[in-house]
Amino acid sequence: MIVRQILLSTRLGKLVNNCLNYVQFKLYPPTCVLCNTSGHSDLDICPACVDSLARINSPCPSCGMPLEASEHSHCGSCLQLPPPFQSTHSPFYYEPPLVKLVTDFKFNNQLKMARVFAGLLRKTLADRDKPDCIIPVPLHRRRLQERGYNQSLEIARLLGKTLGIPVDYRLCQRTRHTPPQTGLDAKQRRRNMKNAFGLTAKCHYRHVAILDDVITTGNTVSELAGLLRKNGVEKVEVWSVARAVPD
């Protein structure tokens, strides 16, 4: 890994890396994670299965919650109490078949899903101003030891590489080991995430994008965004693959 990073800093290294990527592509061509047919381009998901994912066509510009097609403003919640982030980019509803892909990624060591999710996000982030960096939502060290990886960081690494945006996974840390949000109501989720994050250094960014796999109530990203805003960040975006919608 260290040797490869050194090589990448040179023109020869870039050529070697391109050759390695080509060989990997030929030996392990993209295969759709949903139907096992050939993938499309560099995505491990075929166009037909991409089309089967439910898209959020009229989201609230702030929180990403779906709006009626006739609505052209923010949702009522954001009008009453604007979140600490300015915008949310979350292209898909969190519903089958995406639920299984996310579950396999987070709990069944299916790390190949990171490439799928990064590719899906990349294709929907065109023509946006690039942030100074991407900050993946951090896991507490205990949760990281249990899982072995941070799913948000895995997506961020691939997405940042293709978009040319640095990834800063050291600036923010989870200071409390919080219980899983699953099964908690909205009030419990807010209390669960209160003061759950801290900074490891002074923040010098003006514009950042927080990245998570799925947004449910938005409490996690709100807590992290609020911390960044208090420490001088002027603009915070939230990026996620999917958005859960309350029944």
VMD Tcl script that draws the C-alpha trace (Angstrom):
set ca {
  {0.00 0.00 0.00}
  {2.79 2.47 0.93}
  {4.77 1.58 -2.20}
  {1.73 2.16 -4.36}
  {1.06 5.55 -2.77}
  {4.66 6.59 -3.48}
  {4.41 5.43 -7.07}
  {1.19 7.35 -7.58}
  {3.06 10.60 -6.91}
  {5.05 10.13 -10.14}
  {4.07 10.01 -13.80}
  {5.36 6.44 -14.00}
  {3.31 5.58 -10.95}
  {0.15 6.90 -12.57}
  {0.84 4.81 -15.66}
  {1.38 1.72 -13.49}
  {-1.82 2.44 -11.58}
  {-3.81 2.77 -14.82}
  {-2.40 -0.56 -16.00}
  {-3.34 -2.22 -12.69}
  {-6.85 -0.82 -12.92}
  {-7.16 -2.10 -16.50}
  {-6.00 -5.58 -15.51}
  {-8.39 -5.61 -12.56}
  {-11.25 -4.53 -14.85}
  {-10.46 -7.36 -17.29}
  {-10.07 -10.01 -14.60}
  {-13.06 -8.83 -12.54}
  {-15.44 -7.02 -14.89}
  {-18.39 -5.19 -13.33}
  {-21.30 -7.49 -12.52}
  {-24.69 -6.22 -11.41}
  {-25.16 -6.73 -7.66}
  {-28.91 -7.14 -8.13}
  {-29.38 -9.38 -11.19}
  {-25.85 -10.76 -11.81}
  {-25.78 -9.62 -15.44}
  {-22.95 -7.48 -16.80}
  {-22.55 -4.14 -15.10}
  {-22.44 -0.86 -16.96}
  {-19.23 1.11 -17.51}
  {-17.39 0.95 -14.16}
  {-20.55 0.32 -12.10}
  {-21.42 -3.04 -10.56}
  {-25.07 -2.44 -11.40}
  {-26.78 -2.58 -14.77}
  {-28.85 0.28 -16.28}
  {-32.12 -1.63 -15.83}
  {-31.50 -2.09 -12.11}
  {-30.45 1.54 -11.73}
  {-33.81 2.47 -13.25}
  {-35.54 0.21 -10.71}
  {-34.26 2.36 -7.82}
  {-36.93 4.81 -6.69}
  {-35.69 8.36 -7.27}
  {-36.68 11.41 -5.26}
  {-37.70 13.80 -8.03}
  {-38.86 16.83 -6.04}
  {-36.79 17.07 -2.85}
  {-36.74 19.88 -0.34}
  {-33.56 21.84 -1.18}
  {-32.53 21.89 2.48}
  {-33.25 18.47 3.98}
  {-33.92 16.36 0.88}
  {-37.36 15.26 2.05}
  {-39.68 14.57 -0.93}
  {-42.16 17.29 -1.83}
  {-45.27 17.26 -3.96}
  {-44.50 18.04 -7.58}
  {-46.53 21.25 -7.31}
  {-44.38 22.56 -4.43}
  {-41.43 24.78 -5.33}
  {-40.20 25.84 -1.91}
  {-38.76 24.21 1.16}
  {-40.70 21.75 3.30}
  {-42.67 23.04 6.27}
  {-40.15 21.74 8.80}
  {-37.24 23.59 7.17}
  {-39.29 26.77 6.85}
  {-40.11 26.68 10.56}
  {-36.66 25.58 11.76}
  {-33.89 25.66 9.11}
  {-31.31 22.90 9.62}
  {-27.62 23.75 10.24}
  {-26.78 22.60 6.71}
  {-27.74 24.51 3.57}
  {-28.57 21.66 1.20}
  {-29.00 17.91 0.92}
  {-28.27 15.69 -2.05}
  {-29.91 12.30 -1.54}
  {-31.14 10.93 -4.88}
  {-32.97 7.75 -3.88}
  {-35.71 6.61 -1.53}
  {-34.52 4.16 1.10}
  {-36.68 1.25 0.05}
  {-36.19 -2.14 -1.66}
  {-34.05 -3.14 -3.43}
  {-31.72 -0.46 -2.08}
  {-32.38 -1.53 1.53}
  {-30.80 -4.93 0.93}
  {-27.73 -3.40 -0.73}
  {-27.18 -1.03 2.18}
  {-27.74 -3.78 4.74}
  {-25.27 -6.10 3.00}
  {-22.76 -3.27 2.84}
  {-22.98 -2.30 6.51}
  {-23.46 -5.65 8.20}
  {-22.38 -8.40 5.80}
  {-18.92 -7.17 4.76}
  {-20.01 -6.52 1.18}
  {-17.42 -3.81 0.59}
  {-17.93 -3.93 -3.16}
  {-21.13 -1.94 -2.55}
  {-18.97 1.11 -1.86}
  {-18.11 1.26 -5.55}
  {-21.78 0.96 -6.49}
  {-22.87 3.75 -4.15}
  {-19.97 6.02 -5.04}
  {-20.77 5.54 -8.73}
  {-24.46 6.29 -8.24}
  {-23.67 9.46 -6.31}
  {-21.04 10.58 -8.80}
  {-23.50 10.40 -11.67}
  {-25.99 12.60 -9.81}
  {-23.54 15.22 -8.53}
  {-22.69 16.78 -11.89}
  {-22.55 20.57 -12.25}
  {-22.36 21.26 -8.51}
  {-19.77 23.47 -6.87}
  {-17.08 21.30 -5.36}
  {-16.69 21.53 -1.57}
  {-13.27 21.98 -0.01}
  {-13.49 18.44 1.33}
  {-15.78 15.49 2.02}
  {-16.25 14.55 5.67}
  {-17.65 11.03 6.18}
  {-19.82 10.59 9.26}
  {-17.44 9.01 11.80}
  {-18.06 5.83 13.75}
  {-17.12 5.47 17.39}
  {-13.95 3.41 17.79}
  {-15.92 0.63 19.49}
  {-18.35 0.37 16.58}
  {-15.45 0.56 14.14}
  {-13.74 -2.35 15.88}
  {-16.93 -4.39 15.74}
  {-17.64 -3.71 12.05}
  {-14.07 -3.43 10.83}
  {-14.71 -0.45 8.54}
  {-16.68 2.78 8.28}
  {-19.12 2.41 5.39}
  {-19.38 6.18 4.89}
  {-15.61 6.49 4.64}
  {-15.43 3.68 2.07}
  {-17.91 5.54 -0.16}
  {-16.19 8.88 0.44}
  {-12.77 7.56 -0.58}
  {-13.99 6.37 -3.96}
  {-16.23 9.37 -4.56}
  {-13.52 11.84 -3.61}
  {-11.04 10.14 -5.92}
  {-13.33 10.34 -8.96}
  {-14.51 13.90 -8.24}
  {-11.08 15.21 -7.27}
  {-12.21 16.26 -3.78}
  {-10.07 15.61 -0.68}
  {-11.54 13.39 2.05}
  {-10.90 14.42 5.65}
  {-11.79 11.56 7.97}
  {-9.62 12.72 10.86}
  {-11.10 16.15 11.61}
  {-14.33 14.87 13.19}
  {-14.65 12.05 15.67}
  {-17.51 10.42 17.51}
  {-16.87 11.13 21.18}
  {-19.67 9.00 22.61}
  {-20.60 5.40 21.88}
  {-24.26 5.87 21.07}
  {-26.81 3.06 20.71}
  {-27.94 2.33 17.14}
  {-30.59 4.75 15.88}
  {-32.70 1.88 14.54}
  {-35.85 1.42 16.61}
  {-35.70 4.86 18.28}
  {-38.38 7.48 17.75}
  {-37.53 11.00 16.59}
  {-37.15 12.43 20.09}
  {-34.95 9.55 21.24}
  {-32.79 9.92 18.12}
  {-32.18 13.62 18.83}
  {-31.24 12.87 22.44}
  {-29.05 9.97 21.32}
  {-26.94 12.19 19.04}
  {-26.64 15.21 21.34}
  {-22.96 16.20 21.69}
  {-21.91 12.94 20.03}
  {-19.16 14.53 17.91}
  {-16.03 16.59 18.46}
  {-13.19 18.07 16.41}
  {-9.60 16.87 16.63}
  {-8.10 20.11 15.26}
  {-9.00 23.63 14.21}
  {-11.22 23.69 11.15}
  {-10.00 25.75 8.19}
  {-12.63 24.76 5.63}
  {-15.19 27.16 4.22}
  {-17.37 24.66 2.35}
  {-17.72 20.97 3.23}
  {-19.91 18.02 2.28}
  {-20.90 15.55 5.01}
  {-21.34 12.07 3.57}
  {-23.47 9.28 5.03}
  {-24.93 6.16 3.48}
  {-28.56 6.81 4.46}
  {-30.37 9.75 6.07}
  {-33.25 8.72 8.30}
  {-34.40 11.59 10.53}
  {-31.35 13.75 9.82}
  {-30.33 14.01 13.47}
  {-26.86 12.57 12.93}
  {-25.92 14.90 10.08}
  {-27.58 17.86 11.85}
  {-25.46 17.33 14.95}
  {-22.28 17.07 12.89}
  {-23.20 20.05 10.68}
  {-23.97 22.18 13.74}
  {-20.53 21.42 15.16}
  {-18.85 22.43 11.90}
  {-20.87 25.62 11.60}
  {-19.92 26.60 15.15}
  {-16.28 26.15 14.20}
  {-16.27 28.46 11.23}
  {-17.56 26.45 8.27}
  {-19.75 28.76 6.19}
  {-21.48 26.20 3.96}
  {-22.35 22.61 4.78}
  {-23.91 20.19 2.31}
  {-25.14 16.70 3.12}
  {-24.68 13.87 0.64}
  {-26.17 10.42 1.02}
  {-27.18 7.59 -1.24}
  {-30.72 7.41 0.07}
  {-33.30 9.18 2.20}
  {-35.72 7.36 4.48}
  {-39.23 8.80 4.51}
  {-41.50 8.42 7.59}
  {-44.71 6.48 7.02}
}
mol new
graphics top color blue
foreach p $ca { graphics top sphere $p radius 0.5 }
foreach p [lrange $ca 0 end-1] q [lrange $ca 1 end] { graphics top cylinder $p $q radius 0.2 }
display resetview
